[in-house]
């Protein structure tokens, strides 16, 4: 089902983003992915329609 994002979706969205980023961008460092994981969790949802 496609529906608007809610705060309860955060863990799922972060998990999907992380898994796909590791596959699509294997050159990214663990440190970068860890920092961006926090941004995906805490920053980007405030500025994006998900």
SULTAKA-V749192 format. One record per run of one state. SS is the DSSP state (hx for helix, st for strand, lp for the rest). FROM is the first residue (numbers start at 0). TO is the last residue. Records with the same first field share a line. If there is no record, write none. Layout:
BEGIN
SS=FROM-TO + FROM-TO
END
This chain:
BEGIN
lp=0-5 + 24-28 + 42-42 + 46-49
hx=6-23 + 29-41 + 43-45
END
